[in-house]
Amino acid sequence: MNAVVVRLSDLAFLSPADLSGACSESELGEKIIKQFAFLPGDLRVTITDGTARIE
């Protein structure tokens, strides 16, 4: 399975409020999945220590 790992702070579509903890990890995951919906298959996002792993 291929994965992309990116710092949350590098995702321009996330607001400062998103990054400050206003969103739960599941809400952040949903926002990320919406932005990467063009990728084939079902996406899974894991958020750890300020990074997102998109599989």
Secondary structure, DSSP 8 states (H G I E B T S, - for coil): ---EEEEGGG-TTS-HHIIIIIS-HHHHHHHHHHHTTTSSS---EEEETTEEEE-
